[in-house]
Amino acid sequence: MYLGDIFEAGGQELAREVADTFLSEATRRRAALDAAFEAGDWSGAALAAHSIISGSCMLGLTSVAEAARQVEFMAREQRRATKDALSALDGTIAAARDVLARAIAAEAQRRGAAR
Amino acid sequence: MSVPSAPPDRRILFAEDDPVTARLVIHRLSREPGVTVLHAADGETALTIARQETLSAAILDIRLPVLDGLYILNALRKDERHARLPVMMLTSLGSETDIIRGFELGADDYIVKPFSPAELVARLQRLLARR
């Protein structure tokens, strides 16, 4: 399920809505990750990372999904995520805002041009 | 003159904690005539809905807060009312062991994220038709 399919299902409005939902949810889950690691709550950390994977997969954000998968793997092994792993996740989430905006604009333009 | 028959009332339990996946699936399922989606964002709520409602099918994400999808599946299969309920599991790529466990517990089908909600609905219709 990528943006083209989402446009097909609900147009640009749905694409923008789910992009905004993903970005706010990823930010919330990222904060939950820190709290869970701090508390030694491994299953909570794994669940927070896994939730980021779900949304990013559905939007085709493979870099975010891969970075979150690394963090989930560490949590399931009951160890704190490394700074590098968390920085990579932060970087991909930060980049996702621009990636999604550009992808939505490109898809809208493509569909407009095809009419 | 024939009167068109009303679409069957189908109540689908949908357990998914990721709001992006939930929004996309609910958006697509809501277009199906006669379908009511009962959404739960955690396993405990999903189990409460299953105990209170008469269901036509369930779509369960495996990784859920509080109680996971496999626990819910197991509980459904132990409940006489839901022992034969069509159940589809959702999972992310790389969790194949969860799928095997799901089939062992009696899941009817599974779909891996990322997926097309249209494909999910097609698979669900196939399960409902078999009932």
gemmi code that builds the backbone of each chain (N, CA, C; Angstrom):
import gemmi

chains = {
    "A": [
        ("MET", (0.869, -1.187, 0.000), (0.000, 0.000, 0.000), (0.899, 1.227, 0.000)),
        ("TYR", (0.992, 1.872, -1.127), (1.804, 3.061, -1.164), (0.936, 4.239, -1.589)),
        ("LEU", (1.575, 5.404, -1.750), (0.773, 6.606, -1.957), (-0.139, 6.533, -3.175)),
        ("GLY", (0.334, 5.907, -4.235), (-0.505, 5.794, -5.438), (-1.811, 5.087, -5.129)),
        ("ASP", (-1.724, 4.016, -4.365), (-2.923, 3.260, -3.993), (-3.808, 4.077, -3.050)),
        ("ILE", (-3.150, 4.846, -2.170), (-3.930, 5.657, -1.221), (-4.675, 6.761, -1.982)),
        ("PHE", (-4.023, 7.360, -2.972), (-4.706, 8.342, -3.827), (-5.892, 7.683, -4.526)),
        ("GLU", (-5.662, 6.472, -4.985), (-6.719, 5.745, -5.687), (-7.923, 5.539, -4.763)),
        ("ALA", (-7.631, 5.239, -3.510), (-8.702, 4.926, -2.554), (-9.423, 6.178, -2.057)),
        ("GLY", (-8.678, 7.248, -1.811), (-9.321, 8.398, -1.164), (-8.769, 9.741, -1.582)),
        ("GLY", (-8.019, 9.771, -2.674), (-7.525, 11.053, -3.184), (-6.441, 11.673, -2.304)),
        ("GLN", (-6.096, 12.908, -2.690), (-5.023, 13.623, -1.997), (-5.381, 13.878, -0.530)),
        ("GLU", (-6.677, 14.043, -0.276), (-7.120, 14.336, 1.090), (-6.750, 13.184, 2.034)),
        ("LEU", (-7.041, 11.955, 1.600), (-6.709, 10.794, 2.440), (-5.189, 10.648, 2.576)),
        ("ALA", (-4.465, 10.899, 1.475), (-3.001, 10.776, 1.519), (-2.411, 11.750, 2.533)),
        ("ARG", (-2.901, 12.994, 2.513), (-2.402, 13.999, 3.470), (-2.778, 13.613, 4.904)),
        ("GLU", (-3.977, 13.122, 5.049), (-4.441, 12.753, 6.396), (-3.569, 11.640, 6.987)),
        ("VAL", (-3.332, 10.589, 6.206), (-2.558, 9.477, 6.778), (-1.084, 9.864, 6.952)),
        ("ALA", (-0.573, 10.748, 6.080), (0.807, 11.220, 6.246), (0.938, 11.990, 7.563)),
        ("ASP", (-0.020, 12.886, 7.813), (0.003, 13.663, 9.062), (-0.133, 12.738, 10.275)),
        ("THR", (-1.018, 11.748, 10.133), (-1.214, 10.793, 11.236), (0.082, 10.046, 11.510)),
        ("PHE", (0.736, 9.600, 10.442), (1.991, 8.862, 10.635), (3.028, 9.728, 11.355)),
        ("LEU", (3.181, 10.979, 10.916), (4.226, 11.831, 11.482), (3.972, 12.117, 12.968)),
        ("SER", (2.727, 12.397, 13.322), (2.449, 12.670, 14.742), (2.574, 11.392, 15.570)),
        ("GLU", (2.127, 10.279, 15.005), (2.200, 9.011, 15.735), (3.659, 8.566, 15.910)),
        ("ALA", (4.469, 8.739, 14.866), (5.880, 8.335, 14.956), (6.598, 9.156, 16.028)),
        ("THR", (6.265, 10.439, 16.109), (6.872, 11.303, 17.127), (6.476, 10.830, 18.531)),
        ("ARG", (5.180, 10.494, 18.666), (4.681, 10.023, 19.967), (5.331, 8.682, 20.351)),
        ("ARG", (5.422, 7.788, 19.374), (6.002, 6.466, 19.658), (7.500, 6.574, 19.955)),
        ("ARG", (8.134, 7.516, 19.293), (9.573, 7.710, 19.524), (9.814, 8.154, 20.973)),
        ("ALA", (8.955, 9.039, 21.471), (9.063, 9.472, 22.877), (8.766, 8.286, 23.807)),
        ("ALA", (7.806, 7.462, 23.422), (7.458, 6.287, 24.235), (8.629, 5.298, 24.278)),
        ("LEU", (9.367, 5.231, 23.188), (10.546, 4.356, 23.126), (11.564, 4.755, 24.186)),
        ("ASP", (11.875, 6.047, 24.243), (12.851, 6.535, 25.230), (12.398, 6.205, 26.650)),
        ("ALA", (11.105, 6.455, 26.909), (10.569, 6.218, 28.251), (10.648, 4.726, 28.593)),
        ("ALA", (10.330, 3.883, 27.627), (10.327, 2.436, 27.877), (11.754, 1.929, 28.123)),
        ("PHE", (12.709, 2.385, 27.309), (14.105, 1.968, 27.519), (14.601, 2.441, 28.878)),
        ("GLU", (14.220, 3.679, 29.216), (14.647, 4.256, 30.500), (14.135, 3.406, 31.668)),
        ("ALA", (12.910, 2.889, 31.512), (12.283, 2.099, 32.586), (12.664, 0.625, 32.524)),
        ("GLY", (13.430, 0.240, 31.505), (13.763, -1.179, 31.338), (12.562, -2.003, 30.896)),
        ("ASP", (11.590, -1.325, 30.294), (10.372, -1.993, 29.815), (10.627, -2.467, 28.383)),
        ("TRP", (11.217, -3.655, 28.267), (11.643, -4.137, 26.941), (10.463, -4.396, 26.010)),
        ("SER", (9.408, -4.988, 26.551), (8.264, -5.284, 25.680), (7.581, -3.988, 25.240)),
        ("GLY", (7.546, -2.996, 26.131), (6.974, -1.696, 25.754), (7.806, -1.026, 24.670)),
        ("ALA", (9.126, -1.124, 24.794), (10.011, -0.534, 23.777), (9.835, -1.253, 22.438)),
        ("ALA", (9.757, -2.580, 22.498), (9.591, -3.349, 21.258), (8.268, -3.009, 20.586)),
        ("LEU", (7.225, -2.839, 21.390), (5.913, -2.521, 20.830), (5.910, -1.128, 20.195)),
        ("ALA", (6.568, -0.171, 20.856), (6.632, 1.187, 20.303), (7.381, 1.187, 18.970)),
        ("ALA", (8.491, 0.455, 18.918), (9.257, 0.373, 17.662), (8.441, -0.337, 16.593)),
        ("HIS", (7.755, -1.390, 17.007), (6.969, -2.160, 16.036), (5.848, -1.314, 15.437)),
        ("SER", (5.249, -0.469, 16.253), (4.166, 0.388, 15.751), (4.679, 1.358, 14.694)),
        ("ILE", (5.902, 1.823, 14.873), (6.485, 2.707, 13.852), (6.680, 1.919, 12.543)),
        ("ILE", (7.063, 0.659, 12.673), (7.246, -0.176, 11.474), (5.929, -0.302, 10.706)),
        ("SER", (4.845, -0.557, 11.422), (3.553, -0.774, 10.760), (3.178, 0.398, 9.859)),
        ("GLY", (3.158, 1.588, 10.443), (2.745, 2.763, 9.674), (3.691, 3.069, 8.530)),
        ("SER", (4.993, 2.946, 8.801), (5.964, 3.268, 7.747), (5.890, 2.265, 6.596)),
        ("CYS", (5.642, 0.996, 6.922), (5.478, -0.018, 5.862), (4.324, 0.349, 4.942)),
        ("MET", (3.204, 0.742, 5.560), (2.005, 1.016, 4.757), (2.191, 2.228, 3.853)),
        ("LEU", (3.107, 3.135, 4.235), (3.342, 4.326, 3.422), (4.569, 4.185, 2.520)),
        ("GLY", (5.206, 3.026, 2.541), (6.373, 2.814, 1.682), (7.630, 3.477, 2.192)),
        ("LEU", (7.651, 3.838, 3.481), (8.831, 4.496, 4.067), (9.791, 3.411, 4.564)),
        ("THR", (10.499, 2.814, 3.629), (11.307, 1.634, 3.963), (12.491, 1.978, 4.877)),
        ("SER", (13.032, 3.175, 4.748), (14.164, 3.557, 5.608), (13.730, 3.654, 7.070)),
        ("VAL", (12.544, 4.229, 7.280), (12.021, 4.332, 8.648), (11.767, 2.927, 9.191)),
        ("ALA", (11.138, 2.092, 8.374), (10.799, 0.732, 8.818), (12.060, -0.040, 9.193)),
        ("GLU", (13.097, 0.091, 8.386), (14.329, -0.652, 8.652), (15.005, -0.154, 9.928)),
        ("ALA", (15.032, 1.170, 10.113), (15.652, 1.728, 11.325), (14.860, 1.301, 12.569)),
        ("ALA", (13.541, 1.311, 12.468), (12.708, 0.900, 13.613), (12.868, -0.594, 13.884)),
        ("ARG", (13.053, -1.363, 12.830), (13.239, -2.813, 12.995), (14.517, -3.113, 13.793)),
        ("GLN", (15.575, -2.329, 13.535), (16.828, -2.514, 14.288), (16.603, -2.258, 15.784)),
        ("VAL", (15.848, -1.193, 16.059), (15.578, -0.843, 17.459), (14.694, -1.912, 18.106)),
        ("GLU", (13.689, -2.373, 17.375), (12.811, -3.431, 17.913), (13.621, -4.694, 18.227)),
        ("PHE", (14.546, -5.029, 17.334), (15.380, -6.220, 17.520), (16.160, -6.128, 18.836)),
        ("MET", (16.745, -4.948, 19.088), (17.520, -4.760, 20.325), (16.617, -4.873, 21.552)),
        ("ALA", (15.419, -4.289, 21.456), (14.489, -4.352, 22.592), (14.073, -5.800, 22.864)),
        ("ARG", (13.846, -6.559, 21.812), (13.442, -7.960, 22.011), (14.587, -8.785, 22.605)),
        ("GLU", (15.807, -8.328, 22.386), (16.949, -8.991, 23.026), (17.212, -8.445, 24.427)),
        ("GLN", (16.301, -7.606, 24.887), (16.357, -7.014, 26.220), (17.650, -6.235, 26.438)),
        ("ARG", (17.957, -5.417, 25.462), (19.076, -4.498, 25.642), (18.691, -3.137, 25.078)),
        ("ARG", (19.299, -2.108, 25.632), (18.997, -0.739, 25.190), (19.452, -0.561, 23.762)),
        ("ALA", (18.672, 0.192, 22.994), (19.081, 0.501, 21.626), (20.324, 1.382, 21.674)),
        ("THR", (21.234, 1.172, 20.743), (22.445, 1.984, 20.704), (22.097, 3.411, 20.260)),
        ("LYS", (22.995, 4.343, 20.590), (22.768, 5.730, 20.156), (22.686, 5.811, 18.641)),
        ("ASP", (23.517, 5.015, 17.978), (23.508, 5.020, 16.508), (22.158, 4.577, 15.957)),
        ("ALA", (21.611, 3.519, 16.560), (20.324, 2.999, 16.081), (19.216, 4.026, 16.286)),
        ("LEU", (19.234, 4.686, 17.453), (18.196, 5.687, 17.729), (18.382, 6.926, 16.861)),
        ("SER", (19.652, 7.307, 16.627), (19.906, 8.455, 15.750), (19.435, 8.161, 14.336)),
        ("ALA", (19.670, 6.930, 13.892), (19.230, 6.546, 12.542), (17.713, 6.631, 12.441)),
        ("LEU", (17.040, 6.163, 13.497), (15.568, 6.222, 13.499), (15.101, 7.681, 13.490)),
        ("ASP", (15.730, 8.513, 14.338), (15.349, 9.932, 14.376), (15.551, 10.587, 13.014)),
        ("GLY", (16.662, 10.247, 12.390), (16.974, 10.848, 11.080), (15.949, 10.470, 10.019)),
        ("THR", (15.563, 9.203, 10.016), (14.608, 8.773, 8.980), (13.214, 9.343, 9.240)),
        ("ILE", (12.849, 9.469, 10.529), (11.525, 10.058, 10.830), (11.516, 11.539, 10.438)),
        ("ALA", (12.614, 12.228, 10.749), (12.698, 13.651, 10.384), (12.628, 13.820, 8.869)),
        ("ALA", (13.305, 12.928, 8.143), (13.309, 13.020, 6.676), (11.946, 12.657, 6.084)),
        ("ALA", (11.184, 11.842, 6.820), (9.900, 11.357, 6.286), (8.929, 12.506, 5.993)),
        ("ARG", (8.996, 13.559, 6.804), (8.086, 14.690, 6.588), (8.269, 15.245, 5.171)),
        ("ASP", (9.526, 15.462, 4.798), (9.808, 16.013, 3.475), (9.530, 14.974, 2.376)),
        ("VAL", (9.913, 13.736, 2.659), (9.697, 12.656, 1.678), (8.209, 12.532, 1.347)),
        ("LEU", (7.380, 12.526, 2.389), (5.929, 12.378, 2.171), (5.351, 13.592, 1.434)),
        ("ALA", (5.788, 14.794, 1.838), (5.265, 16.002, 1.184), (5.608, 15.994, -0.301)),
        ("ARG", (6.847, 15.619, -0.598), (7.265, 15.604, -2.008), (6.542, 14.506, -2.783)),
        ("ALA", (6.385, 13.356, -2.156), (5.721, 12.234, -2.839), (4.249, 12.552, -3.116)),
        ("ILE", (3.594, 13.212, -2.161), (2.183, 13.572, -2.352), (2.061, 14.602, -3.472)),
        ("ALA", (2.950, 15.584, -3.453), (2.903, 16.614, -4.508), (3.158, 15.987, -5.879)),
        ("ALA", (4.121, 15.075, -5.940), (4.449, 14.434, -7.228), (3.289, 13.592, -7.735)),
        ("GLU", (2.652, 12.853, -6.811), (1.535, 11.998, -7.215), (0.347, 12.860, -7.681)),
        ("ALA", (0.108, 13.968, -6.974), (-0.988, 14.859, -7.367), (-0.713, 15.445, -8.739)),
        ("GLN", (0.538, 15.831, -8.968), (0.908, 16.407, -10.270), (0.769, 15.361, -11.372)),
        ("ARG", (1.214, 14.149, -11.088), (1.132, 13.079, -12.080), (-0.326, 12.815, -12.473)),
        ("ARG", (-1.175, 12.796, -11.475), (-2.588, 12.531, -11.748), (-3.243, 13.700, -12.483)),
        ("GLY", (-2.814, 14.940, -12.111), (-3.331, 16.113, -12.803), (-2.910, 16.109, -14.267)),
        ("ALA", (-1.681, 15.735, -14.504), (-1.150, 15.722, -15.878), (-1.793, 14.625, -16.714)),
        ("ALA", (-2.198, 13.542, -16.043), (-2.770, 12.411, -16.769), (-4.199, 12.668, -17.204)),
        ("ARG", (-4.849, 13.713, -16.606), (-6.259, 13.972, -16.933), (-6.429, 14.522, -18.334)),
    ],
    "B": [
        ("MET", (-42.265, -7.608, -10.026), (-41.093, -6.759, -9.766), (-40.327, -7.322, -8.558)),
        ("SER", (-39.072, -7.513, -8.730), (-38.294, -8.050, -7.621), (-37.732, -6.926, -6.762)),
        ("VAL", (-37.762, -7.164, -5.499), (-37.218, -6.173, -4.567), (-35.766, -6.537, -4.278)),
        ("PRO", (-34.837, -5.593, -4.478), (-33.438, -5.941, -4.203), (-33.261, -6.299, -2.732)),
        ("SER", (-32.560, -7.390, -2.478), (-32.375, -7.795, -1.091), (-31.351, -6.894, -0.408)),
        ("ALA", (-31.582, -6.663, 0.879), (-30.651, -5.813, 1.637), (-29.333, -6.563, 1.811)),
        ("PRO", (-28.222, -5.837, 1.821), (-26.954, -6.535, 2.038), (-26.930, -7.163, 3.426)),
        ("PRO", (-26.246, -8.285, 3.579), (-26.206, -8.918, 4.897), (-25.487, -8.016, 5.900)),
        ("ASP", (-25.919, -8.086, 7.145), (-25.276, -7.303, 8.194), (-24.048, -8.076, 8.671)),
        ("ARG", (-22.898, -7.531, 8.405), (-21.664, -8.226, 8.783), (-20.849, -7.352, 9.719)),
        ("ARG", (-20.589, -7.894, 10.877), (-19.846, -7.143, 11.892), (-18.440, -7.722, 11.968)),
        ("ILE", (-17.482, -6.864, 11.664), (-16.092, -7.301, 11.584), (-15.294, -6.691, 12.728)),
        ("LEU", (-14.722, -7.547, 13.556), (-13.807, -7.068, 14.600), (-12.452, -6.803, 13.951)),
        ("PHE", (-11.939, -5.594, 14.163), (-10.659, -5.216, 13.561), (-9.755, -4.689, 14.671)),
        ("ALA", (-8.746, -5.485, 15.032), (-7.824, -5.111, 16.106), (-6.513, -4.641, 15.500)),
        ("GLU", (-6.234, -3.353, 15.642), (-5.022, -2.763, 15.040), (-4.674, -1.504, 15.822)),
        ("ASP", (-3.439, -1.426, 16.315), (-3.068, -0.255, 17.114), (-2.420, 0.848, 16.296)),
        ("ASP", (-1.973, 0.539, 15.090), (-1.351, 1.587, 14.278), (-2.445, 2.384, 13.580)),
        ("PRO", (-2.525, 3.710, 13.853), (-3.632, 4.500, 13.299), (-3.588, 4.642, 11.779)),
        ("VAL", (-2.394, 4.557, 11.178), (-2.313, 4.666, 9.707), (-2.965, 3.437, 9.068)),
        ("THR", (-2.543, 2.255, 9.523), (-3.118, 1.019, 8.992), (-4.617, 0.982, 9.270)),
        ("ALA", (-4.991, 1.367, 10.499), (-6.412, 1.333, 10.875), (-7.234, 2.243, 9.967)),
        ("ARG", (-6.749, 3.452, 9.746), (-7.509, 4.408, 8.916), (-7.699, 3.877, 7.496)),
        ("LEU", (-6.636, 3.317, 6.930), (-6.710, 2.836, 5.545), (-7.650, 1.629, 5.423)),
        ("VAL", (-7.576, 0.733, 6.378), (-8.434, -0.465, 6.308), (-9.894, -0.092, 6.567)),
        ("ILE", (-10.133, 0.743, 7.575), (-11.516, 1.135, 7.880), (-12.117, 1.906, 6.701)),
        ("HIS", (-11.301, 2.782, 6.101), (-11.765, 3.536, 4.931), (-12.239, 2.587, 3.833)),
        ("ARG", (-11.480, 1.518, 3.601), (-11.827, 0.576, 2.524), (-12.990, -0.344, 2.927)),
        ("LEU", (-12.960, -0.850, 4.157), (-14.019, -1.766, 4.603), (-15.378, -1.063, 4.677)),
        ("SER", (-15.357, 0.219, 5.007), (-16.605, 0.961, 5.158), (-17.341, 1.126, 3.834)),
        ("ARG", (-16.639, 0.893, 2.751), (-17.305, 0.994, 1.435), (-18.064, -0.276, 1.088)),
        ("GLU", (-17.857, -1.329, 1.869), (-18.538, -2.601, 1.589), (-19.965, -2.555, 2.142)),
        ("PRO", (-20.966, -2.855, 1.307), (-22.349, -2.808, 1.789), (-22.583, -3.771, 2.948)),
        ("GLY", (-23.249, -3.275, 3.974), (-23.636, -4.130, 5.087), (-22.545, -4.391, 6.103)),
        ("VAL", (-21.363, -3.839, 5.889), (-20.250, -4.112, 6.812), (-20.178, -3.052, 7.910)),
        ("THR", (-20.096, -3.503, 9.144), (-19.849, -2.618, 10.278), (-18.494, -3.014, 10.865)),
        ("VAL", (-17.599, -2.045, 10.987), (-16.271, -2.327, 11.541), (-16.267, -1.986, 13.027)),
        ("LEU", (-15.867, -2.956, 13.833), (-15.728, -2.740, 15.277), (-14.227, -2.681, 15.554)),
        ("HIS", (-13.710, -1.469, 15.685), (-12.257, -1.294, 15.789), (-11.797, -1.265, 17.236)),
        ("ALA", (-10.723, -1.980, 17.510), (-10.091, -1.954, 18.831), (-8.609, -1.646, 18.639)),
        ("ALA", (-8.077, -0.737, 19.460), (-6.662, -0.361, 19.333), (-5.769, -1.146, 20.289)),
        ("ASP", (-6.364, -2.042, 21.080), (-5.547, -2.911, 21.932), (-6.259, -4.250, 22.101)),
        ("GLY", (-5.515, -5.230, 22.566), (-6.044, -6.582, 22.637), (-7.159, -6.772, 23.643)),
        ("GLU", (-7.076, -6.046, 24.747), (-8.107, -6.199, 25.779), (-9.458, -5.706, 25.266)),
        ("THR", (-9.439, -4.560, 24.591), (-10.683, -4.025, 24.017), (-11.225, -4.980, 22.964)),
        ("ALA", (-10.330, -5.553, 22.169), (-10.759, -6.497, 21.127), (-11.464, -7.696, 21.755)),
        ("LEU", (-10.912, -8.192, 22.836), (-11.511, -9.362, 23.501), (-12.866, -9.006, 24.118)),
        ("THR", (-12.971, -7.812, 24.664), (-14.259, -7.349, 25.218), (-15.315, -7.286, 24.119)),
        ("ILE", (-14.938, -6.727, 22.970), (-15.881, -6.649, 21.842), (-16.297, -8.057, 21.419)),
        ("ALA", (-15.330, -8.965, 21.336), (-15.628, -10.340, 20.905), (-16.604, -11.020, 21.869)),
        ("ARG", (-16.508, -10.691, 23.144), (-17.404, -11.319, 24.129), (-18.809, -10.732, 24.072)),
        ("GLN", (-18.909, -9.472, 23.623), (-20.204, -8.781, 23.666), (-20.970, -8.854, 22.349)),
        ("GLU", (-20.246, -9.037, 21.256), (-20.870, -8.902, 19.941), (-20.996, -10.241, 19.220)),
        ("THR", (-21.954, -10.291, 18.315), (-22.022, -11.405, 17.370), (-21.214, -10.971, 16.150)),
        ("LEU", (-20.180, -11.719, 15.863), (-19.246, -11.304, 14.811), (-19.392, -12.158, 13.555)),
        ("SER", (-19.026, -11.566, 12.420), (-18.987, -12.306, 11.155), (-17.561, -12.723, 10.816)),
        ("ALA", (-16.584, -11.963, 11.301), (-15.173, -12.267, 11.042), (-14.318, -11.379, 11.936)),
        ("ALA", (-13.040, -11.723, 12.037), (-12.105, -10.893, 12.811), (-10.818, -10.715, 12.017)),
        ("ILE", (-10.283, -9.519, 12.085), (-8.978, -9.213, 11.501), (-8.114, -8.758, 12.666)),
        ("LEU", (-7.046, -9.492, 12.937), (-6.258, -9.237, 14.144), (-4.804, -8.962, 13.808)),
        ("ASP", (-4.331, -7.790, 14.201), (-2.892, -7.544, 14.139), (-2.243, -8.421, 15.212)),
        ("ILE", (-1.059, -8.919, 14.943), (-0.433, -9.814, 15.927), (0.164, -9.025, 17.093)),
        ("ARG", (0.916, -7.974, 16.769), (1.543, -7.189, 17.847), (0.596, -6.079, 18.273)),
        ("LEU", (-0.017, -6.283, 19.428), (-0.979, -5.308, 19.967), (-0.634, -5.006, 21.413)),
        ("PRO", (-0.987, -3.816, 21.913), (-0.798, -3.546, 23.333), (-1.732, -4.415, 24.191)),
        ("VAL", (-1.322, -4.661, 25.390), (-2.054, -5.373, 26.456), (-2.132, -6.878, 26.180)),
        ("LEU", (-2.901, -7.282, 25.171), (-2.973, -8.697, 24.791), (-2.675, -8.780, 23.303)),
        ("ASP", (-1.824, -9.720, 22.898), (-1.493, -9.750, 21.469), (-2.539, -10.531, 20.668)),
        ("GLY", (-2.416, -10.406, 19.348), (-3.411, -10.994, 18.452), (-3.487, -12.511, 18.560)),
        ("LEU", (-2.366, -13.147, 18.849), (-2.375, -14.610, 18.987), (-3.143, -15.030, 20.239)),
        ("TYR", (-3.027, -14.232, 21.291), (-3.789, -14.523, 22.517), (-5.290, -14.413, 22.225)),
        ("ILE", (-5.650, -13.361, 21.492), (-7.072, -13.164, 21.163), (-7.580, -14.321, 20.305)),
        ("LEU", (-6.773, -14.698, 19.316), (-7.147, -15.814, 18.439), (-7.399, -17.078, 19.274)),
        ("ASN", (-6.505, -17.355, 20.171), (-6.629, -18.533, 21.029), (-7.921, -18.464, 21.860)),
        ("ALA", (-8.195, -17.279, 22.393), (-9.418, -17.103, 23.199), (-10.666, -17.294, 22.338)),
        ("LEU", (-10.626, -16.781, 21.120), (-11.779, -16.940, 20.217), (-12.041, -18.416, 19.934)),
        ("ARG", (-10.986, -19.145, 19.664), (-11.154, -20.558, 19.310), (-11.652, -21.400, 20.490)),
        ("LYS", (-11.414, -20.912, 21.702), (-11.897, -21.643, 22.891), (-13.337, -21.269, 23.238)),
        ("ASP", (-13.842, -20.222, 22.595), (-15.199, -19.752, 22.839), (-16.111, -20.412, 21.793)),
        ("GLU", (-17.104, -21.152, 22.281), (-17.984, -21.902, 21.373), (-18.584, -21.022, 20.277)),
        ("ARG", (-18.937, -19.777, 20.624), (-19.573, -18.873, 19.654), (-18.628, -18.495, 18.510)),
        ("HIS", (-17.335, -18.482, 18.811), (-16.376, -18.006, 17.809), (-15.402, -19.081, 17.338)),
        ("ALA", (-15.700, -20.327, 17.689), (-14.761, -21.402, 17.357), (-14.535, -21.527, 15.852)),
        ("ARG", (-15.566, -21.193, 15.038), (-15.442, -21.309, 13.583), (-15.456, -19.942, 12.895)),
        ("LEU", (-15.262, -18.895, 13.666), (-15.263, -17.538, 13.103), (-14.095, -17.371, 12.127)),
        ("PRO", (-14.352, -16.837, 10.928), (-13.215, -16.558, 10.026), (-12.277, -15.515, 10.648)),
        ("VAL", (-11.004, -15.852, 10.742), (-10.030, -14.937, 11.353), (-8.841, -14.750, 10.418)),
        ("MET", (-8.536, -13.490, 10.164), (-7.360, -13.154, 9.359), (-6.356, -12.422, 10.245)),
        ("MET", (-5.098, -12.830, 10.160), (-4.052, -12.192, 10.962), (-3.287, -11.177, 10.104)),
        ("LEU", (-2.849, -10.085, 10.746), (-2.004, -9.087, 10.096), (-0.639, -9.118, 10.764)),
        ("THR", (0.398, -8.990, 9.964), (1.739, -8.935, 10.560), (2.663, -8.108, 9.666)),
        ("SER", (3.793, -7.730, 10.237), (4.791, -7.011, 9.445), (5.779, -8.011, 8.868)),
        ("LEU", (6.381, -7.607, 7.776), (7.374, -8.448, 7.120), (8.466, -8.848, 8.119)),
        ("GLY", (8.864, -10.085, 8.093), (9.925, -10.530, 8.983), (9.415, -11.227, 10.223)),
        ("SER", (8.095, -11.415, 10.303), (7.532, -12.073, 11.487), (6.887, -13.404, 11.099)),
        ("GLU", (7.582, -14.164, 10.261), (6.989, -15.403, 9.739), (6.681, -16.412, 10.845)),
        ("THR", (7.486, -16.403, 11.899), (7.204, -17.368, 12.978), (5.837, -17.093, 13.620)),
        ("ASP", (5.459, -15.810, 13.653), (4.134, -15.459, 14.177), (3.037, -16.075, 13.316)),
        ("ILE", (3.265, -16.090, 12.014), (2.262, -16.633, 11.098), (2.086, -18.131, 11.321)),
        ("ILE", (3.190, -18.833, 11.481), (3.103, -20.277, 11.728), (2.333, -20.526, 13.021)),
        ("ARG", (2.654, -19.755, 14.037), (1.950, -19.883, 15.316), (0.456, -19.582, 15.128)),
        ("GLY", (0.163, -18.576, 14.296), (-1.228, -18.216, 14.025), (-1.996, -19.366, 13.391)),
        ("PHE", (-1.394, -20.025, 12.422), (-2.062, -21.162, 11.788), (-2.241, -22.302, 12.790)),
        ("GLU", (-1.245, -22.498, 13.630), (-1.358, -23.556, 14.649), (-2.548, -23.295, 15.585)),
        ("LEU", (-2.813, -22.013, 15.825), (-3.902, -21.652, 16.737), (-5.258, -21.565, 16.032)),
        ("GLY", (-5.247, -21.725, 14.697), (-6.530, -21.772, 13.989), (-6.855, -20.563, 13.137)),
        ("ALA", (-5.872, -19.741, 12.783), (-6.139, -18.632, 11.871), (-6.507, -19.187, 10.492)),
        ("ASP", (-7.356, -18.449, 9.773), (-7.783, -18.906, 8.448), (-6.924, -18.311, 7.343)),
        ("ASP", (-6.357, -17.155, 7.593), (-5.572, -16.493, 6.553), (-4.667, -15.470, 7.232)),
        ("TYR", (-3.708, -14.958, 6.494), (-2.883, -13.880, 7.019), (-2.487, -12.970, 5.873)),
        ("ILE", (-2.111, -11.763, 6.221), (-1.650, -10.810, 5.221), (-0.508, -10.007, 5.845)),
        ("VAL", (0.522, -9.759, 5.042), (1.746, -9.123, 5.548), (1.771, -7.641, 5.159)),
        ("LYS", (2.104, -6.791, 6.126), (2.268, -5.354, 5.846), (3.571, -5.128, 5.100)),
        ("PRO", (3.610, -4.285, 4.098), (2.508, -3.481, 3.591), (1.578, -4.298, 2.710)),
        ("PHE", (0.284, -4.010, 2.821), (-0.677, -4.720, 1.989), (-1.654, -3.707, 1.403)),
        ("SER", (-2.367, -4.166, 0.405), (-3.404, -3.324, -0.183), (-4.711, -3.619, 0.545)),
        ("PRO", (-5.382, -2.607, 1.101), (-6.675, -2.849, 1.731), (-7.676, -3.516, 0.790)),
        ("ALA", (-7.551, -3.252, -0.509), (-8.456, -3.902, -1.469), (-8.211, -5.414, -1.467)),
        ("GLU", (-6.939, -5.809, -1.370), (-6.637, -7.250, -1.308), (-7.166, -7.845, 0.000)),
        ("LEU", (-6.997, -7.103, 1.081), (-7.508, -7.597, 2.367), (-9.013, -7.840, 2.288)),
        ("VAL", (-9.739, -6.900, 1.675), (-11.199, -7.056, 1.565), (-11.537, -8.255, 0.688)),
        ("ALA", (-10.796, -8.452, -0.397), (-11.050, -9.600, -1.282), (-10.845, -10.915, -0.531)),
        ("ARG", (-9.794, -10.969, 0.255), (-9.525, -12.190, 1.047), (-10.620, -12.394, 2.101)),
        ("LEU", (-11.036, -11.291, 2.708), (-12.082, -11.374, 3.726), (-13.396, -11.877, 3.108)),
        ("GLN", (-13.734, -11.355, 1.943), (-14.972, -11.789, 1.275), (-14.927, -13.286, 0.977)),
        ("ARG", (-13.746, -13.757, 0.598), (-13.585, -15.182, 0.296), (-13.824, -16.011, 1.565)),
        ("LEU", (-13.289, -15.541, 2.691), (-13.503, -16.259, 3.955), (-14.979, -16.240, 4.363)),
        ("LEU", (-15.618, -15.090, 4.162), (-17.031, -14.973, 4.546), (-17.910, -15.858, 3.664)),
        ("ALA", (-17.546, -15.980, 2.401), (-18.336, -16.792, 1.473), (-18.264, -18.275, 1.828)),
        ("ARG", (-17.164, -18.678, 2.443), (-16.974, -20.086, 2.813), (-17.805, -20.482, 4.022)),
        ("ARG", (-18.234, -19.473, 4.762), (-18.923, -19.738, 6.042), (-20.194, -20.535, 5.874)),
    ],
}
model = gemmi.Model(1)
for chain_id, residues in chains.items():
    chain = gemmi.Chain(chain_id)
    for i, (resn, *xyz) in enumerate(residues, 1):
        res = gemmi.Residue()
        res.name, res.seqid = resn, gemmi.SeqId(i, " ")
        for name, pos in zip(("N", "CA", "C"), xyz):
            atom = gemmi.Atom()
            atom.name, atom.element = name, gemmi.Element(name[0])
            atom.pos, atom.b_iso = gemmi.Position(*pos), 0.0
            res.add_atom(atom)
        chain.add_residue(res)
    model.add_chain(chain)
structure = gemmi.Structure()
structure.add_model(model)
structure.setup_entities()
